[in-house]
Amino acid sequence: MCLICLEFDKNAMSVAEGRRALGEMRVAVGPSHAKEVEAKLDEAEAEAATAAAAPATPTP
């Protein structure tokens, strides 16, 4: 596992930071793992967009 994955999984790195780091480390992690990291970041970004679009539940 690469540093991007480790830090992202610990919530110590945002999606934007992960993408920036991947840009710097793409050659070092290799093409297949770079695709895995991109997929992980895409998934997290989609989840965040879904959560932001969900209506807030009123509190009693």
Contacts in CASP RR format, 6 or more apart in sequence:
PFRMAT RR
TARGET T0000
AUTHOR 0000-0000-0000
METHOD contacts of the structure
MODEL  1
MCLICLEFDKNAMSVAEGRRALGEMRVAVGPSHAKEVEAKLDEAEAEAAT
AAAAPATPTP
2 25 0 8 1.000
2 28 0 8 1.000
2 29 0 8 1.000
2 33 0 8 1.000
2 37 0 8 1.000
3 21 0 8 1.000
3 25 0 8 1.000
4 13 0 8 1.000
4 18 0 8 1.000
4 21 0 8 1.000
4 22 0 8 1.000
4 25 0 8 1.000
4 29 0 8 1.000
4 37 0 8 1.000
5 37 0 8 1.000
5 40 0 8 1.000
7 13 0 8 1.000
7 18 0 8 1.000
8 18 0 8 1.000
8 40 0 8 1.000
8 41 0 8 1.000
8 44 0 8 1.000
13 21 0 8 1.000
15 41 0 8 1.000
15 44 0 8 1.000
15 45 0 8 1.000
15 48 0 8 1.000
18 37 0 8 1.000
18 41 0 8 1.000
19 41 0 8 1.000
22 29 0 8 1.000
22 34 0 8 1.000
22 37 0 8 1.000
22 38 0 8 1.000
22 41 0 8 1.000
26 34 0 8 1.000
29 37 0 8 1.000
END
